[in-house]
Amino acid sequence: MTWLTRNLQRFLIALLVLALFGGAVIVMTFVAIPADNRDSIIQLVGGVNTLAGLVVGYYFGKASAEGGEG
């Protein structure tokens, strides 16, 4: 598959991570989380939050100012 370049793969993974983060925020806002699952859900959202931060750091951080990696 020549159309699926490394940069496109990174971009698609970044979109997936940001979609997961957005979905997690929506679920945490509008769905009542049972008390038994509260800690597990908070840890999962925290992990996705960290990944979203890495995505934003990659695309808007120092690497983007230098032309990115690649």
Buried (B, 14 or more C-beta within 10 A) or exposed (E): EEEEEEEEEBEEEBEEBBEBBEEBBEEEEEEEBEEEEEEEBEEEBEEBBEBBEEBBEBBEEEEEEEEEEE
